[in-house]
Amino acid sequence: MKAAEKLGLARAVRLKIFVGTLLYLGKNYPKGYDYFRDKLRMAFDKNKGVTDPQQIQELLGKCDNIARELETLYMMRQYRVVNKRFREDPRKQRSSM
């Protein structure tokens, strides 16, 4: 196998990992999994003809950023739920003074 083919194979494996990760993260997407999957498919279909290695790297970087943003979205949602559940009622604190 030539070096160029190995590089293409490495990108294909990385792309497959990104797609799997994004689909997994999309299961809890606020608008629903079907919406997220359809948008993801449209985005990948739009860029399937890209062959320039530099542009492919940029697109893979965007995939990484989207995954991080989704993780942050879910962490913020979890933080808000926990904060809401365990925050004491401010009226109780005032009456005890």
Biopython code that builds the backbone (N, CA, C, O; Angstrom):
import numpy as np
from Bio.PDB.StructureBuilder import StructureBuilder

atoms = [
    (1, "MET", "N", (0.842, -1.171, 0.000)),
    (1, "MET", "CA", (0.000, 0.000, 0.000)),
    (1, "MET", "C", (0.892, 1.241, 0.000)),
    (1, "MET", "O", (1.835, 1.327, 0.787)),
    (2, "LYS", "N", (0.606, 2.178, -0.856)),
    (2, "LYS", "CA", (1.385, 3.404, -0.958)),
    (2, "LYS", "C", (1.061, 4.334, 0.204)),
    (2, "LYS", "O", (0.049, 4.179, 0.887)),
    (3, "ALA", "N", (1.945, 5.301, 0.409)),
    (3, "ALA", "CA", (1.765, 6.246, 1.515)),
    (3, "ALA", "C", (0.488, 7.059, 1.339)),
    (3, "ALA", "O", (-0.210, 7.334, 2.315)),
    (4, "ALA", "N", (0.177, 7.447, 0.101)),
    (4, "ALA", "CA", (-1.034, 8.232, -0.151)),
    (4, "ALA", "C", (-2.283, 7.415, 0.174)),
    (4, "ALA", "O", (-3.259, 7.948, 0.702)),
    (5, "GLU", "N", (-2.250, 6.128, -0.142)),
    (5, "GLU", "CA", (-3.400, 5.273, 0.166)),
    (5, "GLU", "C", (-3.557, 5.103, 1.674)),
    (5, "GLU", "O", (-4.674, 5.085, 2.191)),
    (6, "LYS", "N", (-2.426, 4.979, 2.377)),
    (6, "LYS", "CA", (-2.479, 4.858, 3.840)),
    (6, "LYS", "C", (-3.071, 6.124, 4.456)),
    (6, "LYS", "O", (-3.873, 6.061, 5.387)),
    (7, "LEU", "N", (-2.663, 7.269, 3.924)),
    (7, "LEU", "CA", (-3.176, 8.538, 4.420)),
    (7, "LEU", "C", (-4.674, 8.638, 4.177)),
    (7, "LEU", "O", (-5.416, 9.104, 5.042)),
    (8, "GLY", "N", (-5.122, 8.201, 3.000)),
    (8, "GLY", "CA", (-6.548, 8.205, 2.696)),
    (8, "GLY", "C", (-7.308, 7.250, 3.590)),
    (8, "GLY", "O", (-8.424, 7.553, 4.013)),
    (9, "LEU", "N", (-6.725, 6.110, 3.883)),
    (9, "LEU", "CA", (-7.354, 5.144, 4.767)),
    (9, "LEU", "C", (-7.457, 5.694, 6.183)),
    (9, "LEU", "O", (-8.468, 5.507, 6.859)),
    (10, "ALA", "N", (-6.397, 6.377, 6.628)),
    (10, "ALA", "CA", (-6.414, 6.975, 7.961)),
    (10, "ALA", "C", (-7.519, 8.027, 8.059)),
    (10, "ALA", "O", (-8.216, 8.103, 9.072)),
    (11, "ARG", "N", (-7.680, 8.828, 7.021)),
    (11, "ARG", "CA", (-8.747, 9.833, 7.026)),
    (11, "ARG", "C", (-10.117, 9.174, 7.030)),
    (11, "ARG", "O", (-11.035, 9.639, 7.705)),
    (12, "ALA", "N", (-10.251, 8.094, 6.275)),
    (12, "ALA", "CA", (-11.534, 7.392, 6.224)),
    (12, "ALA", "C", (-11.887, 6.810, 7.584)),
    (12, "ALA", "O", (-13.044, 6.860, 8.001)),
    (13, "VAL", "N", (-10.906, 6.265, 8.271)),
    (13, "VAL", "CA", (-11.152, 5.716, 9.612)),
    (13, "VAL", "C", (-11.512, 6.841, 10.569)),
    (13, "VAL", "O", (-12.440, 6.712, 11.367)),
    (14, "ARG", "N", (-10.777, 7.944, 10.488)),
    (14, "ARG", "CA", (-11.075, 9.099, 11.361)),
    (14, "ARG", "C", (-12.476, 9.641, 11.092)),
    (14, "ARG", "O", (-13.200, 10.000, 12.020)),
    (15, "LEU", "N", (-12.848, 9.696, 9.819)),
    (15, "LEU", "CA", (-14.173, 10.175, 9.449)),
    (15, "LEU", "C", (-15.254, 9.253, 10.000)),
    (15, "LEU", "O", (-16.273, 9.725, 10.503)),
    (16, "LYS", "N", (-15.041, 7.955, 9.909)),
    (16, "LYS", "CA", (-16.021, 7.004, 10.422)),
    (16, "LYS", "C", (-16.179, 7.140, 11.935)),
    (16, "LYS", "O", (-17.290, 7.042, 12.457)),
    (17, "ILE", "N", (-15.076, 7.366, 12.631)),
    (17, "ILE", "CA", (-15.135, 7.572, 14.084)),
    (17, "ILE", "C", (-15.913, 8.842, 14.396)),
    (17, "ILE", "O", (-16.732, 8.858, 15.315)),
    (18, "PHE", "N", (-15.660, 9.919, 13.628)),
    (18, "PHE", "CA", (-16.389, 11.168, 13.855)),
    (18, "PHE", "C", (-17.883, 11.000, 13.616)),
    (18, "PHE", "O", (-18.696, 11.503, 14.391)),
    (19, "VAL", "N", (-18.243, 10.307, 12.565)),
    (19, "VAL", "CA", (-19.664, 10.108, 12.266)),
    (19, "VAL", "C", (-20.328, 9.335, 13.395)),
    (19, "VAL", "O", (-21.418, 9.695, 13.839)),
    (20, "GLY", "N", (-19.679, 8.278, 13.859)),
    (20, "GLY", "CA", (-20.232, 7.502, 14.964)),
    (20, "GLY", "C", (-20.365, 8.320, 16.233)),
    (20, "GLY", "O", (-21.373, 8.233, 16.935)),
    (21, "THR", "N", (-19.351, 9.113, 16.524)),
    (21, "THR", "CA", (-19.383, 9.962, 17.717)),
    (21, "THR", "C", (-20.494, 10.997, 17.620)),
    (21, "THR", "O", (-21.243, 11.202, 18.575)),
    (22, "LEU", "N", (-20.601, 11.646, 16.471)),
    (22, "LEU", "CA", (-21.635, 12.660, 16.298)),
    (22, "LEU", "C", (-23.030, 12.046, 16.381)),
    (22, "LEU", "O", (-23.929, 12.643, 16.973)),
    (23, "LEU", "N", (-23.223, 10.874, 15.802)),
    (23, "LEU", "CA", (-24.532, 10.225, 15.890)),
    (23, "LEU", "C", (-24.853, 9.847, 17.329)),
    (23, "LEU", "O", (-26.002, 9.958, 17.759)),
    (24, "TYR", "N", (-23.855, 9.405, 18.071)),
    (24, "TYR", "CA", (-24.069, 9.075, 19.481)),
    (24, "TYR", "C", (-24.442, 10.324, 20.272)),
    (24, "TYR", "O", (-25.364, 10.298, 21.087)),
    (25, "LEU", "N", (-23.724, 11.414, 20.027)),
    (25, "LEU", "CA", (-24.029, 12.661, 20.733)),
    (25, "LEU", "C", (-25.382, 13.224, 20.315)),
    (25, "LEU", "O", (-26.031, 13.918, 21.097)),
    (26, "GLY", "N", (-25.806, 12.938, 19.105)),
    (26, "GLY", "CA", (-27.075, 13.454, 18.608)),
    (26, "GLY", "C", (-28.296, 12.783, 19.210)),
    (26, "GLY", "O", (-29.416, 13.250, 19.002)),
    (27, "LYS", "N", (-28.107, 11.695, 19.955)),
    (27, "LYS", "CA", (-29.248, 10.996, 20.550)),
    (27, "LYS", "C", (-30.007, 11.872, 21.535)),
    (27, "LYS", "O", (-31.214, 11.705, 21.712)),
    (28, "ASN", "N", (-29.314, 12.796, 22.171)),
    (28, "ASN", "CA", (-29.957, 13.678, 23.151)),
    (28, "ASN", "C", (-30.127, 15.096, 22.635)),
    (28, "ASN", "O", (-30.305, 16.025, 23.422)),
    (29, "TYR", "N", (-30.074, 15.270, 21.338)),
    (29, "TYR", "CA", (-30.193, 16.606, 20.751)),
    (29, "TYR", "C", (-31.576, 17.167, 21.051)),
    (29, "TYR", "O", (-32.564, 16.440, 20.947)),
    (30, "PRO", "N", (-31.673, 18.453, 21.424)),
    (30, "PRO", "CA", (-32.966, 19.026, 21.806)),
    (30, "PRO", "C", (-34.079, 18.883, 20.768)),
    (30, "PRO", "O", (-35.241, 18.716, 21.138)),
    (31, "LYS", "N", (-33.750, 18.945, 19.493)),
    (31, "LYS", "CA", (-34.792, 18.841, 18.463)),
    (31, "LYS", "C", (-35.052, 17.408, 18.035)),
    (31, "LYS", "O", (-35.878, 17.166, 17.155)),
    (32, "GLY", "N", (-34.360, 16.458, 18.644)),
    (32, "GLY", "CA", (-34.596, 15.054, 18.352)),
    (32, "GLY", "C", (-33.494, 14.433, 17.512)),
    (32, "GLY", "O", (-32.781, 15.114, 16.776)),
    (33, "TYR", "N", (-33.378, 13.123, 17.646)),
    (33, "TYR", "CA", (-32.331, 12.380, 16.954)),
    (33, "TYR", "C", (-32.542, 12.384, 15.445)),
    (33, "TYR", "O", (-31.582, 12.524, 14.688)),
    (34, "ASP", "N", (-33.776, 12.233, 15.003)),
    (34, "ASP", "CA", (-34.039, 12.193, 13.558)),
    (34, "ASP", "C", (-33.644, 13.503, 12.885)),
    (34, "ASP", "O", (-33.062, 13.495, 11.800)),
    (35, "TYR", "N", (-33.959, 14.625, 13.524)),
    (35, "TYR", "CA", (-33.588, 15.936, 12.998)),
    (35, "TYR", "C", (-32.068, 16.044, 12.893)),
    (35, "TYR", "O", (-31.533, 16.471, 11.869)),
    (36, "PHE", "N", (-31.381, 15.650, 13.968)),
    (36, "PHE", "CA", (-29.924, 15.750, 13.996)),
    (36, "PHE", "C", (-29.297, 14.846, 12.928)),
    (36, "PHE", "O", (-28.384, 15.271, 12.220)),
    (37, "ARG", "N", (-29.774, 13.615, 12.808)),
    (37, "ARG", "CA", (-29.227, 12.668, 11.840)),
    (37, "ARG", "C", (-29.418, 13.182, 10.407)),
    (37, "ARG", "O", (-28.516, 13.079, 9.576)),
    (38, "ASP", "N", (-30.601, 13.734, 10.134)),
    (38, "ASP", "CA", (-30.855, 14.265, 8.790)),
    (38, "ASP", "C", (-29.940, 15.442, 8.468)),
    (38, "ASP", "O", (-29.409, 15.528, 7.361)),
    (39, "LYS", "N", (-29.752, 16.346, 9.424)),
    (39, "LYS", "CA", (-28.865, 17.497, 9.212)),
    (39, "LYS", "C", (-27.419, 17.044, 9.030)),
    (39, "LYS", "O", (-26.692, 17.582, 8.195)),
    (40, "LEU", "N", (-27.010, 16.052, 9.816)),
    (40, "LEU", "CA", (-25.658, 15.533, 9.699)),
    (40, "LEU", "C", (-25.445, 14.886, 8.333)),
    (40, "LEU", "O", (-24.411, 15.087, 7.695)),
    (41, "ARG", "N", (-26.418, 14.121, 7.899)),
    (41, "ARG", "CA", (-26.319, 13.468, 6.587)),
    (41, "ARG", "C", (-26.243, 14.504, 5.473)),
    (41, "ARG", "O", (-25.453, 14.355, 4.540)),
    (42, "MET", "N", (-27.062, 15.557, 5.563)),
    (42, "MET", "CA", (-27.032, 16.600, 4.535)),
    (42, "MET", "C", (-25.665, 17.288, 4.495)),
    (42, "MET", "O", (-25.149, 17.591, 3.419)),
    (43, "ALA", "N", (-25.084, 17.531, 5.672)),
    (43, "ALA", "CA", (-23.780, 18.192, 5.728)),
    (43, "ALA", "C", (-22.694, 17.316, 5.106)),
    (43, "ALA", "O", (-21.837, 17.813, 4.376)),
    (44, "PHE", "N", (-22.728, 16.026, 5.391)),
    (44, "PHE", "CA", (-21.718, 15.142, 4.820)),
    (44, "PHE", "C", (-21.940, 14.930, 3.327)),
    (44, "PHE", "O", (-20.973, 14.843, 2.569)),
    (45, "ASP", "N", (-23.187, 14.846, 2.894)),
    (45, "ASP", "CA", (-23.471, 14.700, 1.468)),
    (45, "ASP", "C", (-23.029, 15.937, 0.680)),
    (45, "ASP", "O", (-22.568, 15.827, -0.456)),
    (46, "LYS", "N", (-23.174, 17.103, 1.292)),
    (46, "LYS", "CA", (-22.788, 18.346, 0.636)),
    (46, "LYS", "C", (-21.282, 18.378, 0.358)),
    (46, "LYS", "O", (-20.843, 18.953, -0.638)),
    (47, "ASN", "N", (-20.505, 17.764, 1.234)),
    (47, "ASN", "CA", (-19.040, 17.821, 1.118)),
    (47, "ASN", "C", (-18.417, 16.511, 0.655)),
    (47, "ASN", "O", (-17.206, 16.337, 0.788)),
    (48, "LYS", "N", (-19.197, 15.592, 0.120)),
    (48, "LYS", "CA", (-18.625, 14.292, -0.243)),
    (48, "LYS", "C", (-17.706, 14.350, -1.456)),
    (48, "LYS", "O", (-16.918, 13.428, -1.666)),
    (49, "GLY", "N", (-17.785, 15.386, -2.242)),
    (49, "GLY", "CA", (-16.927, 15.502, -3.413)),
    (49, "GLY", "C", (-15.593, 16.175, -3.152)),
    (49, "GLY", "O", (-14.800, 16.343, -4.078)),
    (50, "VAL", "N", (-15.328, 16.559, -1.926)),
    (50, "VAL", "CA", (-14.085, 17.258, -1.589)),
    (50, "VAL", "C", (-12.925, 16.272, -1.655)),
    (50, "VAL", "O", (-12.971, 15.201, -1.050)),
    (51, "THR", "N", (-11.877, 16.650, -2.401)),
    (51, "THR", "CA", (-10.714, 15.781, -2.531)),
    (51, "THR", "C", (-9.417, 16.442, -2.068)),
    (51, "THR", "O", (-8.406, 15.761, -1.893)),
    (52, "ASP", "N", (-9.436, 17.745, -1.871)),
    (52, "ASP", "CA", (-8.243, 18.467, -1.430)),
    (52, "ASP", "C", (-7.912, 18.091, 0.012)),
    (52, "ASP", "O", (-8.754, 18.272, 0.892)),
    (53, "PRO", "N", (-6.710, 17.572, 0.284)),
    (53, "PRO", "CA", (-6.361, 17.142, 1.645)),
    (53, "PRO", "C", (-6.462, 18.258, 2.686)),
    (53, "PRO", "O", (-6.878, 18.015, 3.819)),
    (54, "GLN", "N", (-6.087, 19.468, 2.307)),
    (54, "GLN", "CA", (-6.161, 20.591, 3.250)),
    (54, "GLN", "C", (-7.612, 20.887, 3.626)),
    (54, "GLN", "O", (-7.926, 21.111, 4.795)),
    (55, "GLN", "N", (-8.471, 20.885, 2.647)),
    (55, "GLN", "CA", (-9.879, 21.157, 2.903)),
    (55, "GLN", "C", (-10.520, 20.025, 3.710)),
    (55, "GLN", "O", (-11.397, 20.276, 4.537)),
    (56, "ILE", "N", (-10.093, 18.790, 3.477)),
    (56, "ILE", "CA", (-10.597, 17.665, 4.249)),
    (56, "ILE", "C", (-10.210, 17.820, 5.713)),
    (56, "ILE", "O", (-11.018, 17.562, 6.605)),
    (57, "GLN", "N", (-8.960, 18.246, 5.961)),
    (57, "GLN", "CA", (-8.519, 18.479, 7.337)),
    (57, "GLN", "C", (-9.369, 19.562, 8.011)),
    (57, "GLN", "O", (-9.735, 19.431, 9.179)),
    (58, "GLU", "N", (-9.678, 20.626, 7.273)),
    (58, "GLU", "CA", (-10.518, 21.692, 7.826)),
    (58, "GLU", "C", (-11.909, 21.168, 8.168)),
    (58, "GLU", "O", (-12.463, 21.510, 9.213)),
    (59, "LEU", "N", (-12.468, 20.351, 7.302)),
    (59, "LEU", "CA", (-13.801, 19.795, 7.557)),
    (59, "LEU", "C", (-13.783, 18.840, 8.747)),
    (59, "LEU", "O", (-14.728, 18.819, 9.535)),
    (60, "LEU", "N", (-12.721, 18.052, 8.885)),
    (60, "LEU", "CA", (-12.602, 17.173, 10.047)),
    (60, "LEU", "C", (-12.446, 17.987, 11.331)),
    (60, "LEU", "O", (-12.935, 17.591, 12.389)),
    (61, "GLY", "N", (-11.764, 19.119, 11.230)),
    (61, "GLY", "CA", (-11.664, 20.020, 12.383)),
    (61, "GLY", "C", (-13.025, 20.569, 12.786)),
    (61, "GLY", "O", (-13.315, 20.723, 13.972)),
    (62, "LYS", "N", (-13.860, 20.864, 11.788)),
    (62, "LYS", "CA", (-15.217, 21.324, 12.081)),
    (62, "LYS", "C", (-16.026, 20.235, 12.781)),
    (62, "LYS", "O", (-16.809, 20.519, 13.687)),
    (63, "CYS", "N", (-15.832, 18.986, 12.354)),
    (63, "CYS", "CA", (-16.515, 17.861, 13.012)),
    (63, "CYS", "C", (-16.130, 17.800, 14.484)),
    (63, "CYS", "O", (-16.977, 17.599, 15.354)),
    (64, "ASP", "N", (-14.838, 17.977, 14.750)),
    (64, "ASP", "CA", (-14.356, 17.949, 16.130)),
    (64, "ASP", "C", (-14.976, 19.084, 16.942)),
    (64, "ASP", "O", (-15.368, 18.886, 18.093)),
    (65, "ASN", "N", (-15.064, 20.266, 16.347)),
    (65, "ASN", "CA", (-15.666, 21.405, 17.046)),
    (65, "ASN", "C", (-17.153, 21.168, 17.331)),
    (65, "ASN", "O", (-17.643, 21.524, 18.403)),
    (66, "ILE", "N", (-17.856, 20.579, 16.388)),
    (66, "ILE", "CA", (-19.278, 20.291, 16.595)),
    (66, "ILE", "C", (-19.453, 19.297, 17.735)),
    (66, "ILE", "O", (-20.356, 19.447, 18.558)),
    (67, "ALA", "N", (-18.598, 18.289, 17.786)),
    (67, "ALA", "CA", (-18.679, 17.306, 18.874)),
    (67, "ALA", "C", (-18.437, 17.979, 20.218)),
    (67, "ALA", "O", (-19.138, 17.688, 21.187)),
    (68, "ARG", "N", (-17.470, 18.860, 20.289)),
    (68, "ARG", "CA", (-17.193, 19.575, 21.548)),
    (68, "ARG", "C", (-18.363, 20.485, 21.937)),
    (68, "ARG", "O", (-18.717, 20.573, 23.113)),
    (69, "GLU", "N", (-18.953, 21.149, 20.965)),
    (69, "GLU", "CA", (-20.093, 22.014, 21.260)),
    (69, "GLU", "C", (-21.277, 21.213, 21.781)),
    (69, "GLU", "O", (-21.967, 21.651, 22.701)),
    (70, "LEU", "N", (-21.516, 20.047, 21.201)),
    (70, "LEU", "CA", (-22.611, 19.199, 21.680)),
    (70, "LEU", "C", (-22.352, 18.720, 23.103)),
    (70, "LEU", "O", (-23.262, 18.707, 23.931)),
    (71, "GLU", "N", (-21.117, 18.327, 23.387)),
    (71, "GLU", "CA", (-20.783, 17.908, 24.744)),
    (71, "GLU", "C", (-20.995, 19.058, 25.725)),
    (71, "GLU", "O", (-21.511, 18.851, 26.823)),
    (72, "THR", "N", (-20.603, 20.256, 25.336)),
    (72, "THR", "CA", (-20.797, 21.429, 26.194)),
    (72, "THR", "C", (-22.277, 21.714, 26.396)),
    (72, "THR", "O", (-22.698, 22.044, 27.504)),
    (73, "LEU", "N", (-23.064, 21.591, 25.348)),
    (73, "LEU", "CA", (-24.505, 21.794, 25.444)),
    (73, "LEU", "C", (-25.120, 20.843, 26.464)),
    (73, "LEU", "O", (-25.938, 21.251, 27.288)),
    (74, "TYR", "N", (-24.724, 19.575, 26.404)),
    (74, "TYR", "CA", (-25.277, 18.584, 27.316)),
    (74, "TYR", "C", (-24.796, 18.810, 28.743)),
    (74, "TYR", "O", (-25.554, 18.597, 29.690)),
    (75, "MET", "N", (-23.553, 19.238, 28.910)),
    (75, "MET", "CA", (-23.045, 19.535, 30.256)),
    (75, "MET", "C", (-23.783, 20.722, 30.862)),
    (75, "MET", "O", (-24.111, 20.717, 32.049)),
    (76, "MET", "N", (-24.040, 21.733, 30.051)),
    (76, "MET", "CA", (-24.774, 22.905, 30.558)),
    (76, "MET", "C", (-26.198, 22.525, 30.935)),
    (76, "MET", "O", (-26.714, 22.998, 31.947)),
    (77, "ARG", "N", (-26.829, 21.692, 30.151)),
    (77, "ARG", "CA", (-28.188, 21.262, 30.468)),
    (77, "ARG", "C", (-28.197, 20.469, 31.771)),
    (77, "ARG", "O", (-29.077, 20.653, 32.611)),
    (78, "GLN", "N", (-27.214, 19.586, 31.934)),
    (78, "GLN", "CA", (-27.126, 18.792, 33.151)),
    (78, "GLN", "C", (-26.858, 19.701, 34.351)),
    (78, "GLN", "O", (-27.446, 19.502, 35.414)),
    (79, "TYR", "N", (-25.984, 20.690, 34.200)),
    (79, "TYR", "CA", (-25.691, 21.624, 35.274)),
    (79, "TYR", "C", (-26.943, 22.380, 35.692)),
    (79, "TYR", "O", (-27.195, 22.557, 36.884)),
    (80, "ARG", "N", (-27.720, 22.824, 34.727)),
    (80, "ARG", "CA", (-28.939, 23.572, 35.050)),
    (80, "ARG", "C", (-29.940, 22.709, 35.813)),
    (80, "ARG", "O", (-30.582, 23.176, 36.753)),
    (81, "VAL", "N", (-30.069, 21.455, 35.406)),
    (81, "VAL", "CA", (-31.001, 20.560, 36.093)),
    (81, "VAL", "C", (-30.544, 20.322, 37.524)),
    (81, "VAL", "O", (-31.349, 20.406, 38.450)),
    (82, "VAL", "N", (-29.267, 20.028, 37.717)),
    (82, "VAL", "CA", (-28.751, 19.765, 39.059)),
    (82, "VAL", "C", (-28.851, 21.018, 39.914)),
    (82, "VAL", "O", (-29.229, 20.943, 41.083)),
    (83, "ASN", "N", (-28.521, 22.154, 39.350)),
    (83, "ASN", "CA", (-28.589, 23.412, 40.093)),
    (83, "ASN", "C", (-30.023, 23.717, 40.503)),
    (83, "ASN", "O", (-30.265, 24.189, 41.614)),
    (84, "LYS", "N", (-30.960, 23.454, 39.629)),
    (84, "LYS", "CA", (-32.358, 23.720, 39.936)),
    (84, "LYS", "C", (-32.874, 22.787, 41.032)),
    (84, "LYS", "O", (-33.646, 23.208, 41.893)),
    (85, "ARG", "N", (-32.451, 21.530, 41.000)),
    (85, "ARG", "CA", (-32.916, 20.559, 41.991)),
    (85, "ARG", "C", (-32.372, 20.833, 43.383)),
    (85, "ARG", "O", (-33.100, 20.720, 44.369)),
    (86, "PHE", "N", (-31.110, 21.189, 43.469)),
    (86, "PHE", "CA", (-30.462, 21.273, 44.763)),
    (86, "PHE", "C", (-30.285, 22.691, 45.297)),
    (86, "PHE", "O", (-29.735, 22.878, 46.382)),
    (87, "ARG", "N", (-30.732, 23.663, 44.565)),
    (87, "ARG", "CA", (-30.640, 25.041, 45.048)),
    (87, "ARG", "C", (-31.708, 25.256, 46.115)),
    (87, "ARG", "O", (-32.868, 24.882, 45.941)),
    (88, "GLU", "N", (-31.304, 25.845, 47.187)),
    (88, "GLU", "CA", (-32.253, 26.093, 48.266)),
    (88, "GLU", "C", (-33.155, 27.258, 47.896)),
    (88, "GLU", "O", (-32.784, 28.130, 47.112)),
    (89, "ASP", "N", (-34.331, 27.252, 48.470)),
    (89, "ASP", "CA", (-35.280, 28.324, 48.239)),
    (89, "ASP", "C", (-34.763, 29.576, 48.961)),
    (89, "ASP", "O", (-34.520, 29.522, 50.166)),
    (90, "PRO", "N", (-34.589, 30.690, 48.259)),
    (90, "PRO", "CA", (-34.053, 31.907, 48.904)),
    (90, "PRO", "C", (-34.963, 32.445, 50.000)),
    (90, "PRO", "O", (-34.476, 33.098, 50.923)),
    (91, "ARG", "N", (-36.266, 32.195, 49.933)),
    (91, "ARG", "CA", (-37.181, 32.677, 50.966)),
    (91, "ARG", "C", (-36.906, 31.995, 52.313)),
    (91, "ARG", "O", (-37.047, 32.625, 53.362)),
    (92, "LYS", "N", (-36.522, 30.741, 52.293)),
    (92, "LYS", "CA", (-36.211, 30.027, 53.533)),
    (92, "LYS", "C", (-34.978, 30.605, 54.198)),
    (92, "LYS", "O", (-34.927, 30.676, 55.426)),
    (93, "GLN", "N", (-33.995, 31.016, 53.437)),
    (93, "GLN", "CA", (-32.783, 31.586, 54.004)),
    (93, "GLN", "C", (-33.081, 32.922, 54.656)),
    (93, "GLN", "O", (-32.497, 33.217, 55.698)),
    (94, "ARG", "N", (-33.948, 33.737, 54.108)),
    (94, "ARG", "CA", (-34.276, 35.049, 54.664)),
    (94, "ARG", "C", (-35.056, 34.923, 55.964)),
    (94, "ARG", "O", (-34.839, 35.700, 56.893)),
    (95, "SER", "N", (-35.948, 33.965, 56.038)),
    (95, "SER", "CA", (-36.779, 33.851, 57.224)),
    (95, "SER", "C", (-36.002, 33.341, 58.428)),
    (95, "SER", "O", (-36.416, 33.584, 59.561)),
    (96, "SER", "N", (-34.893, 32.645, 58.224)),
    (96, "SER", "CA", (-34.122, 32.113, 59.332)),
    (96, "SER", "C", (-33.207, 33.156, 59.942)),
    (96, "SER", "O", (-32.611, 32.893, 60.986)),
    (97, "MET", "N", (-33.067, 34.328, 59.339)),
    (97, "MET", "CA", (-32.177, 35.373, 59.868)),
    (97, "MET", "C", (-32.796, 36.114, 60.985)),
    (97, "MET", "O", (-32.179, 37.024, 61.539)),
]
sb = StructureBuilder()
sb.init_structure("model")
sb.init_model(0)
sb.init_chain("A")
sb.init_seg("    ")
for serial, (resi, resn, name, xyz) in enumerate(atoms, 1):
    if name == "N":
        sb.init_residue(resn, " ", resi, " ")
    sb.init_atom(name, np.array(xyz, "f"), 0.0, 1.0, " ", f" {name:<3s}", serial, name[0])
structure = sb.get_structure()
